[in-house]
Amino acid sequence: MMNRRRFLVISACALAAPAHAGTVAEWQGTGFGAALSLRLVGADPVRARRIFGKVATQVERIEAAFSLHRDSALTRLNRDGRLAWPSEEMRAVLDLCGRVHAATAGAFDPTVQPLWRAEAEGGDIDLARRAIGWPRVKVTAAEVRLAPGQALTFNGIAQGWAADRIATLLRSEGYGNALIDMGEVQALGHRADRTDWIATIAGPSGHPLATARLTNRALATSSPRGTLIGGRPHILGPAGQEPLWSTVSVSAPNASVADALSTAFCLMDRPAMDRALASFPDARIEIVV
């Protein structure tokens, strides 16, 4: 689903101990166009397998809603221009998109999808730009309706949303210590040795830039030139803005918020970022270079 490269290296130790509380069970999978992983502290092997099955099911469900590369609720919306009786989850993602769009003065805008396709496929750039405009997306309980020519992408939020949903699943199963990597990272509690999870943030070339200590906190990192479309950075300004930064990393209690803000902040100067953070006071910039 996603092809945004994340320059985020997570270092975590898996310490074995006689009791399950000190063990770490690991799961790896694929989804959203990326390798996914989960480190779960304190699960016995039998229960871990059952929980990992639920994680895989959750990933499949989210892809079935938000993928751009298979039949999904999102591709049907883009194809038809409307989606009848959207799920509660779809409405929640659209609501968060609206909040981040408002907080970032429009820098975060999922209606850039026609522009992204035009850049990637050599299409009509001017026509694609005319389709952009989040305020023209209409959302009610009965339907989501797009303006003519519009299409949405959730590439700047869906991986974070997935990490948050997996975190909710694990907490409901009684697990409060885990490292979830769905392309964006959500760190619950602590490592097996009761210390914080440690994230090393790296730039586009892979060189380390900073570290962040995480507990019950998510981290998202965006590097516009990590992936290129038509030779240009993959993060596109809805009003024609060019990225101002090489790498932006944001942490927040929710990975979906960190994901969306890190995307938008690549297009914004520092005063504009600070104004946006006023709407999300629990989020903070870890690094911007």
C-alpha positions, 0 to 999 in steps of 0.5 A: 500500500505504501512506498514511503521509505522510513529512515528509522532504526529501532534497537531493542534487546530481547532478554530471555528469563525463566518467567514469561514476563522477561521473554520477548516473542517476535512476529514479522509480516508484510503489509502496506508495501513494507516489512512489518514487525512486532516485539511482544514482551511477556507472552508465552509461545502458545498465546503469542501465536494466537495474538500474532494471528490476530495482528495479521488479521488486523493488518489485512482488515486495514489494508482492505480499507485503505490500500491504493493497490488492491480492491479496498474501500479507498479505491472504490471511493476514488473510482466512484467518487462516493462511498456509501455508508462508510465504516466508523474507522473510515470516518475516524481517519477522515476526521483526523485528516481534517483536523491535521489539515486545519492545524497545518494550514492545508499542508496535509491534504490527502487530495494530492493523489491525482497530483501524485499519479500525474507526477508518476505517470507523466499526466496533466499536472495542471489538471491534477492540481485543480482537483486538489482541495480537502474542503471539497470532500464531504463526509456524513454517516451516509456517504463520503463524496469527492468533488469531480476529479478528486481522489484520496491517498492515506499514505501519510497516515494509514501506517500510523493508524495501523500501529495505533490499532495494533496497540489497541489490540495488544492492550485489550489482550492485556499486554502493555509492553511491545514494540510495534512497527507498521512502517511507523512505530508505536512503543508500548511500555518498556523492553524486557529489561524494564528500560525504555525502547530506544529509536535511532533516527537516520537520514536518507543516506542511513547515517544516524541523526539522533536517538529518542527514548520511547515509552507509550509513545509513537515516532514517525519520520519522513524524508521527502527524497527517500522515495522519488517520483519522476525524479522529485521528492515523493511528498508533494505540496498541495499548493505547489510547496517544495519540501524545506527539510531533508528529514523530519521526525515527530513523536506523539502518543498516537502514531497516526498523529505523528505520521500525518504531522511528520509528512506535513512538516516537511513542507512547513517552516518552524513557526508554522510547525509550532502553530500546528503543534498547538492543536496537538499539544502532546506531540513534539518534534524530535528532529528537523534537518 
